[in-house]
Amino acid sequence: MPSLHITACIPYFRCSRYIRRAVQSLLHQTHKYLTVIVVNDGDPQPPWDQLSDIRDPRLIRFGLKNNYGPFFATAVTLNATSAPYFLIQDADDWSAPTRAEQLLQALERDRSDLAVSAEPQFVETPAGQRVVGVRWSSASCDANAGDFVVHQRITSKYKYRAPHHGLFRSSSLRAIGGYYAGLRISYDTLLPNLILMIGRISHVRANLYYRLLRPHSLTHDKRTGIGSSRAKKELLVQRQLYRSCFSSYRLFAEGLLSAPQLTATIRRICGANVSLADRNALIVEANRLFRVL
């Protein structure tokens, strides 16, 4: 059913041990109107051998010619799909069987732009995987709410307000310029803030998204993780982008800017941080994937 169709994107890079679990967790969703697109982000050893026996026509395998980072890969998928809903799934994580169904119900019930859920966090040990905590298990409209609480309003302070692992309205993502703003490491922190400027975030208390914490992931690797020089540089860019967008949001809140003017301004601000080479590559790769779909 086209009106209920979800495109799920799984950017892949160097985590072959986990990709099959991530894919199967989506193909086994109770919501069946779903396409799963695995995007190999320039890894010279793509994961296709791990998925070779899966015959489900809803699974699409696609490879980028170069390594651009997960947000670029996700943007390629968003730009190529016509599905009204867009689901985020990392290649080393997995989803509960009812994740898509429950998030879609929350999105439509609240007429929101993004729906997210609680996220149990796992680590690997010699005895197997162990839960070390649950993040995003509650939501709040309190501007002073603590860390890993889904914030449903914003302030002038830049903060990690919600996970990007959720279900988006594709139209809402496109309104703010898509899924790429020239950031390779942590655009996922900025993105929910931008969503809150133009709309609403729904929260589902159930544990629907299971996140594996591993030392060589983008978030925890010494070269790209929190505290690394690259992450610090990106954080400065994020804060500047947020300040610029929030200034326009404030004008919108005061009735001095229309909603279309706000979204156009956010698109312009974030788009200005994308290089010409990356803009051209996005067009080329999205057109390639569109022809596959």
C-alpha positions, 0 to 999 in steps of 0.5 A: 500500500503506497500510502503506508510504505516505509523505506528503511536505510541501512548505511554499511561500513566495516561491520559484517558481523552484524549486518545480517541481524540488522537486515533480518530484524527489518524484514521480519517487521509486523508492518509489511509495506517496507523496503530495506536498502543496504547502502555499502558506503565505499567499503572495499569488502561489501557485505553482500556475501552475508546477505546472498541467500536472502531472496526477499524482494523488499531487500535492495543492495546498493553500493556507493563508489566512495566512502562519504559517511553514513549521513551522505549514504542516508541522504542518497536513499532519501533522495531516491525514494518516493516512500512517505515514511523513512526509517533509520537503522544502523548496520550493527543494531537491530529492531524489535518486530513491532518497531515500524508498526508502533512508530508509524502509529505514534507518528500518525496519532500525533501528526508529528514529523519524527517518532522515536522509542526507548533504546536498550544499549548493549556491549559484547562480553566473552559470555555474550551481549550484556545490557548496560542501560536504556536510553530515551525511555522518557520524553519531556517538554521541560527545557531543563530535562536531563540527558537521553530524555527525548526533548519535545521543545527547544531553547537557544542552547544546543543539546542532544535532544532525541535520537535519529534512530526513528521513523520520519516523514520523508516530506519533513526531512526534505523540508529541512534539506534532507539528511546531509549537511556536510557532516560525517560524524554526528549530524544525528545530533543536529537533525532532531533539533531541526525537526523540533523547529519545524514540527513535533517528535513523538515518543514510544516508551517501548524498547523498540531499537537495540543499540550495540556499543562497540569500540570501532563504531563511528561514535566510539572509535578513537579517530571519530568518537566523542572527544576526538579532534574530528568530533570537536571540529564538527561540534563547532560547525554544528553549534554554528548551524544551530545558532543560525537556524535558531535565530530564524526559528525565533523569528518564526515563533514571534510571527515574523517568519512564515513556516515556508520561510523558516524551512527555506532558511534552514535548507539554505543554512545547512546546504551552504555547509555542503561542498559542491563536489558532495552536492554533485555526488549526491545527485549522481548517486541518488539517480543511480539508486532511483534507477535500481528502485 
